[in-house]
Amino acid sequence: MKITSIGADISDNDTSCSRELIASLEASIPGLLDAGAESAALTNITGDDVVISAFVEDDMLETVNRAIVEILRDSSESLGDLEGISDEPDGAGEGISYAEAAVRQDRYPDAVILAFDTYGGEDFVADVANSAIAAARGMDGVTDVSQEIRPGVREIPGVGYVSDKTDDPVVAATIEDIESVGVAAGAMLGAALGHKNVHLVRRGSPSYVIPGSVIVSATAFLNGNLIDLAVPFEERTRILRVL
């Protein structure tokens, strides 16, 4: 089994997602179960980007990926990143973002998903995402983490090819046990937020930051249930007042 996460900018503006767009996407999610997903959700809403994630058996990965892209296309206010998908590497353009990670057979399907949004395509976002990936890789309690952001054309199983101009990456890490969710998410967020001009936002927040900045949302997708991790981490990182 794997988690697959596909992110796209399909909003009609550059800073946020409308309520109508979100409602349309959420209403379409049950169709992914019909396509073969074990569970699925609109996991991240970050500025003008959305991420749909699904837990899926390996042999259904391509089918479910195609179904996710169809939902994005059918609900889109603007084709945006969908126009960058190509059937051949030579035609790949700025397109959707993709992450996948393996789930161990005897574990519940649990994952932490980070989604990034840039206002002006800030190129340092790849370094930010790769820091989060490196922080999770090899950790106790982490089963697998999605591949690093690398230069060059990328193939998305069942969908096609996108170029390295894709600038709003998604990171997914699968978790061995529920007690490890906070540890893994904390390490990943700490690595990302350690970069300059990176801001943690709640799911659904608009990109109201000074250009030159990156925002990141973080969710836990636990056996089909969704938790916005910005909320507990906001409380967890408050400085205790000493009287």
Residue pairs with C-beta under 8 A, 6 or more apart in sequence:
1 38
1 55
1 56
1 57
1 58
1 102
1 103
1 105
1 109
2 55
2 56
2 57
2 58
2 61
2 100
2 101
2 102
2 103
3 53
3 54
3 55
3 56
3 99
3 100
3 101
3 103
3 109
3 111
3 113
3 172
3 174
3 221
4 53
4 54
4 56
4 61
4 64
4 65
4 68
4 98
4 99
4 100
5 43
5 44
5 51
5 52
5 53
5 98
5 99
5 100
5 113
5 115
5 146
5 170
5 172
6 51
6 52
6 53
6 65
6 68
6 69
6 72
6 96
6 97
6 98
6 156
6 159
6 170
7 44
7 49
7 50
7 51
7 52
7 96
7 97
7 98
7 115
7 168
7 169
7 170
8 49
8 50
8 72
8 76
8 80
8 81
8 82
8 96
8 97
9 48
9 49
9 78
9 80
9 81
9 168
10 21
10 50
10 72
10 75
10 76
10 77
10 78
10 79
10 80
10 81
10 82
11 17
11 18
11 21
11 48
11 49
11 50
11 77
11 78
11 80
12 18
12 77
12 78
13 48
14 48
14 119
14 207
15 47
15 48
15 119
15 206
15 207
15 208
16 47
16 48
16 206
16 207
17 45
17 47
17 48
17 49
17 50
17 204
18 77
21 50
21 75
21 76
21 77
22 42
22 45
22 50
22 204
24 74
24 75
25 42
25 50
25 52
25 71
25 72
25 75
26 42
28 71
28 74
28 75
29 40
29 41
29 42
29 52
29 71
31 67
31 71
32 40
32 52
32 54
32 64
32 67
32 68
32 71
33 39
33 40
35 60
35 63
35 64
35 66
35 67
36 56
36 57
36 60
36 63
36 64
36 67
37 54
37 55
37 56
37 60
37 64
37 67
38 54
38 55
38 56
38 57
38 109
38 224
39 54
39 55
39 109
39 221
39 223
39 224
40 52
40 53
40 54
40 55
40 64
41 52
41 53
41 54
41 221
41 224
41 226
42 50
42 51
42 52
43 51
43 52
43 53
43 113
43 115
43 219
43 221
43 226
44 50
44 51
44 53
44 113
44 114
44 115
44 170
44 203
44 217
44 219
45 51
45 203
45 204
45 205
45 217
46 115
46 116
46 117
46 168
46 201
46 203
46 205
46 207
46 215
46 216
46 217
47 117
47 119
47 201
47 205
47 206
47 207
47 215
48 117
48 206
48 207
49 97
49 115
49 117
49 168
50 72
51 97
51 113
51 115
51 170
52 68
52 71
52 72
53 111
53 113
53 172
53 221
54 64
54 68
55 103
55 109
55 111
55 221
55 224
56 64
61 100
61 157
61 158
62 157
62 158
62 159
63 158
64 158
65 156
65 157
65 158
65 159
66 158
66 159
69 82
69 85
69 96
69 159
72 82
72 96
73 79
73 82
76 82
81 94
81 95
81 96
81 97
81 166
81 168
82 95
82 96
83 93
83 95
84 92
84 93
84 94
84 95
84 96
84 162
84 163
84 165
84 166
85 92
85 93
85 95
85 96
85 156
85 159
85 160
85 161
85 162
86 92
86 93
86 95
86 160
86 161
86 162
87 160
87 161
88 161
89 153
89 155
89 161
91 161
92 153
92 154
92 160
92 161
92 162
92 163
93 162
93 163
93 165
94 162
94 163
94 165
94 166
94 167
95 161
95 162
95 163
95 166
96 156
96 159
96 162
96 166
97 115
97 166
97 168
97 169
97 170
98 154
98 156
98 159
98 162
98 170
99 113
99 146
99 147
99 169
99 170
99 171
99 172
100 146
100 157
100 172
101 111
101 143
101 144
101 145
101 146
101 172
101 173
101 174
102 143
102 144
102 174
103 109
103 111
103 143
103 144
103 174
104 143
104 174
104 176
107 143
107 174
107 175
107 176
107 177
108 178
108 222
108 223
109 174
109 221
109 223
109 224
110 174
110 175
110 177
110 178
110 181
110 220
110 221
110 222
110 223
111 172
111 173
111 174
111 175
111 220
111 221
111 222
112 136
112 172
112 173
112 175
112 181
112 184
112 185
112 188
112 218
112 219
112 220
112 221
112 229
113 170
113 171
113 172
113 173
113 218
113 219
113 220
113 221
114 129
114 132
114 170
114 171
114 172
114 188
114 189
114 192
114 216
114 217
114 218
115 168
115 169
115 170
115 171
115 216
115 217
116 125
116 128
116 129
116 168
116 169
116 170
116 192
116 214
116 215
116 216
117 168
117 207
117 214
117 215
117 216
118 125
118 167
118 168
118 214
119 207
119 209
119 211
119 212
119 213
120 211
120 212
121 165
121 167
122 167
122 197
122 212
122 213
122 214
123 167
124 195
124 214
125 167
125 168
125 169
125 214
126 149
126 169
127 195
128 192
128 195
128 198
128 214
128 216
129 149
129 169
129 171
129 192
130 148
130 149
131 191
131 192
131 194
131 195
132 171
132 188
132 189
132 191
132 192
133 145
133 146
133 147
133 148
133 149
133 171
133 173
133 188
134 148
134 191
135 187
135 188
135 190
135 191
136 142
136 145
136 171
136 173
136 184
136 187
136 188
137 145
139 180
139 183
139 184
139 187
140 176
140 180
141 175
141 176
141 177
141 179
141 180
141 183
141 184
142 173
142 174
142 175
142 176
142 180
142 184
143 173
143 174
143 175
143 176
144 173
144 174
145 171
145 172
145 173
145 174
146 170
146 171
146 172
146 173
149 169
150 164
151 164
152 164
153 161
153 162
153 163
153 164
154 161
154 162
154 163
154 164
154 166
155 161
156 162
171 188
173 184
173 188
175 181
175 184
178 222
181 220
181 222
182 232
185 218
185 220
185 229
185 233
186 233
186 236
188 218
189 200
189 216
189 218
189 229
189 233
192 198
192 216
193 199
193 200
193 216
195 214
197 212
197 213
197 214
198 213
198 214
198 215
198 216
199 209
199 213
199 214
199 215
199 216
200 215
200 216
200 217
200 218
200 230
200 233
200 234
201 215
201 216
201 217
201 230
202 217
202 228
202 230
202 231
203 217
203 219
203 228
203 230
205 215
205 217
207 215
209 215
217 228
217 230
218 228
218 229
218 230
218 233
219 226
219 227
219 228
219 229
220 226
220 227
220 229
